[in-house]
Amino acid sequence: MIIDIRVRPNAKQNKVGGEIAGRLIVFVQAPAIDGKANEAVTKVLAEHFAVRARDIKIIRGETNRDKTIEVAGAGIEPAT
């Protein structure tokens, strides 16, 4: 599954929620320095979709807040 996201680094808590311009918003506490926010995004999305962190891949936007990610796995649904 391919998803467009908008990353909000330096947030108060790690969470997935909301939408802006057709992109899912991912809030992470990590700063956008040295790939720390990207690592946090991977972990937060893995928890949200109940998959392993290695099943989350950033396809586009490695150095941008707007990213396109791929979530591997069949029948992926957000964890409740």
C-alpha positions, 0 to 999 in steps of 0.5 A: 500500500502506498500512502502520502504523509506529512511529517510534523517533527518536534511534536508533543507525542508520537501519533498518526492522525488528521489529514492535510491536502490529502496527506495523512499527518504523522506527528513525531517527537524526534527533530528533523536532524540526521534522519531521526524524524524518519526513523521515528516516522517508520516506528510510529507507522509500523505501530499504527499499521501493526507491521514490522518497522522494516515493512515501512519504506520511504519511497519519496521525500527522504529530506522533506516533510511531505513523503510517500511511503510504502507499507508492505503486507496484505490487507493492512488496516490501522491498529485499533 
